[in-house]
Amino acid sequence: MTNVTISDSMNAMNQTRRHHISLVDLMKRPDGWGNAQGKEVGALLEQSIQRNPSVDVFEVSFRGVERTDASFSRESVVEIVCRFRANKGIVVIDLDDDDLIENLELAADKKAQPLFLWQGDSWRLLGPAPSRGNVELLNHVMSVSETTASAAASALDLKLTNSSTKLKQLWEAGYLLRREEMAPSGGIEFIYHCIK
């Protein structure tokens, strides 16, 4: 589990399109229990995401949620994060209850899906940690909000191919998002950015 604070000067955040979703509104009650209810709520969450194709990051608010179990958390949130991995960012906000966090973490671990919990400008990673070789790079991207392989290589004294490979691994595993832009050279360049 990682807990970090990120500064307010985040260029990517100004460009990222976000959408807020209240989980308790999808649940229709403050308690979430079991696979069946989790799948029902997960289907509603998936529909909300699909109705907003231009949105990059979805903030799932836990405000008003009083209790859940790990199977509900797995089916309602973590499974949906898995389905959209590398295409859309889904983060959890408005959550500071240790029991609810533990159930989300158990679900994220079971699905091997990283999930970011944001509390203001502080983030906490639930679920699996990146490989030891990729931790420094993930922390770098989280601190600068976005980077290219060449910028990360320069900042961390890595070879460009190593930086590119590690960033791609982090993106494929669901720790980062990426977009394509035209490079100054005229080719395509990937911009990797944190999920917030």
N, C-alpha and C positions, 0 to 999 in steps of 0.2 A: 504494500500500500504506500502510495506516495502522496505527500501533501506539499504543495508549492504555492507561492503567491506570484502572480504575473502583473506586470505594470500596466497602467492605463494607456500607454502609447502603443496601440496595436493597430497597425495599418490594415491588416487583413480583416479585422473586426469591422472596420468601416465599410468594407466591400462585401462582407458576408451577409447574405439574406437569411434572417432568422424567423422562426414561427414558434409561438408559445402554445403549448397544449397542456391543459389541466387534466391530470390523470384521474382525480376524483370525479370530474364531470363525466369521464368515460365509464367510470366504475358505477356511478349512480348511488354510491354509498361509501362511507369512509373505510370499510374493511375489505380486504381482498384475500380470498382463500382458495387454494387448490388450482389444479390444471384447468378445469372446465371454465371457471370464471376468468382465469388468466387468459385462456384462448379467446374468449369473447371480447375482453378488453383489448387484447393484442390485435384482434381483427379491426376493431374501431380505431386503434392507434395507427395501424397500417393504412387504413382508408384516409385518415387525416393527412398522412404523409403523401399519399398518392394524389390527393386533391390539390397539393401545393408543389407542383413539379419544379418551379423556379426557386424554391427555398433550398438553401445549402445546409442549414443546421436547425434542428428541431429541439426546443427546450421543453422537456417533460417535467412539469412542476408537480411535486409531491405535496404541495400545500393542501391541507385538509385531509390527507390520508393518515389514518390513525394506526392501522395494523395491516400487515401482509405476512404471508409465509413465503418461503423460498420458491415453491412451485408456482405460485401466482406471479411473483417477481420475474421468474424465468420466462413464463409464457406471455406475460403482458408487456414486458419491456425488453428484456435481454434478447429474446428470440427475434423481435422486430429489429433491434440494433444489428443482429447478425445478418438478417435479410438485406439490409441496406448498406452493409459494410463496404467501404471504399467508394460509395456513391453519394451517400447522405450522412451527415453527422447527426447523432442523437445524443443529447446530454441530459443529465438529471440536475434539476435545480430545486431550491426551496426544501431542502432535506437536511436535518441535523439530528434526527432520532437514530441512536446507535443500533437499535433492533432492526429498523427498516433498512438501514445501510448494510447491516450484516446479512440480511436476507438477499439484498441485491448483489452483494459481493459473492455469496454462495452460488447464486444463479449465474453470475458472470464467470466464475471459476468453472462451474460445470459445463458451460457452453464454450469455454476458452475464448471468451469475448471481452476485450477491454471496454470499459465504460467509464466515462468521465463524470464526476460529480463536481459541479461548480457551486461555490458559495462566495458570491461577490467576485473578486478577482483571484480567489484561491481555488485551486483544483486538487482533486484527489482521484487517483486512479483505482477503480474497483476491478477485480478480476485479475487475469494473468499479467505479470510484469513483462516488459520486453526482454529479449535476450540481453545478457550482460554487455555484449558488444554494441547494443543499440540504445542503451539507457542514456548515455551521454548525449547522443544525437537527439533523442526525444526531448530531453530536458532543454537542449539548445533551442529546438523549434518552439517549445512551449514558452520559452523566455523571449523570443523575438517575434513570435506569432506566425511568421511565414519565412520561407527560405527557398533557395534553389540548391541543387547539388553543388554547384561551384561556390556559392556563398558559404554553405555549411563546411565544405572542404577547407576553405580558407580560414574560417573562424575556428575550426577544431583541428587544424593541421592534419587533414586526411588527404589521401589521394582521391582525385575526382571520381574514379571508378568505384572506389570503396564507399564514398559518400553517396553516390547515386544508387548503389546496390542497397545500402542500409536504409535510405529513405524509401525506396520502393518496398522493401520488406515491412517497414513500419506502416506504410499506406495499405498494403495488401492485408496486413494483420488487423487493421482497424484502429490504429493509434493516431493516424493523420488523415487529412483529406488532401486532394491535389486537384489542380486545374491546369489547363494548357494555355500558354500565351506565346505570342511570337517573340522569339529571341532577337536581340539586336543584330545578330548575324543573318537573320531571315528564316531560321529553322524554328522548330517547335521546342519550347522549354517548359518543363514541369515546375510549377510553383507548389510546394508542399506547405500546408498550414495546419495549425492546431485546431482541434474540434472544440469550438466555444460559440 
